[in-house]
């Protein structure tokens, strides 16, 4: 298993709260809607591990 970590800083006219909600909290539904051509096919996984060490909605981290 491989751990992946990434940081991203973006300047936008949209508030940080809305960006965090869209990309982090609702990201599974957002990306296929705004980039339908980027996703040609999805495959259901029988099992998957997902770990979030910490989610701070006030600091958007």
HELIX and SHEET records of a PDB file:
HELIX    1   1 UNK A   16  UNK A   20  1                                   5    
HELIX    2   2 UNK A   21  UNK A   25  3                                   5    
HELIX    3   3 UNK A   27  UNK A   34  1                                   8    
HELIX    4   4 UNK A   36  UNK A   38  5                                   3    
END                                                                             
